[in-house]
Amino acid sequence: MTRAFMRWLRKSSLREQDLCVVVAEMACGLIGAQLSAHLFKKRVAAAGRGKRGSARVLIGSNLEDGWFFLLGFEKNERHELSSQELAVLRKWASAFLALDADALLRSQEIGEITEICHEAQSRTQ
């Protein structure tokens, strides 16, 4: 998770386990909406609520071993992203996916990203 995503997650009704379910679903081919080559939007069900009325997350991923949670929002907070926001998120997704192991570790050490779903995927952030 990125630092900005972590801040949003603390205020949302989602938990890290919900995000691990998202990674597992996407790894099985249930990707949601593909917004670009490496940017995806996925519905996430919060405890006690279905996916339809719950949150949306934007994930930068190569659908193999890199999963970066970039942005999250409740369905009632917003409906669409602007073309400028999408352009920034696409660049952000590509930049995170291009990081090598050392750069990922440095990003974790300074708090830019936090690893989750350790057992599910090797590069879920």
HELIX and SHEET records of a PDB file:
HELIX    1   1 ARG A    3  LYS A   11  1                                   9    
HELIX    2   2 GLU A   16  ALA A   27  1                                  12    
HELIX    3   3 SER A   83  ALA A   98  1                                  16    
HELIX    4   4 ALA A  101  GLU A  109  1                                   9    
SHEET    1   A 4 ALA A  33  SER A  36  0                                        
SHEET    2   A 4 LEU A  39  VAL A  44 -1                                        
SHEET    3   A 4 ALA A  55  SER A  61 -1                                        
SHEET    4   A 4 TRP A  67  GLU A  74 -1                                        
END                                                                             
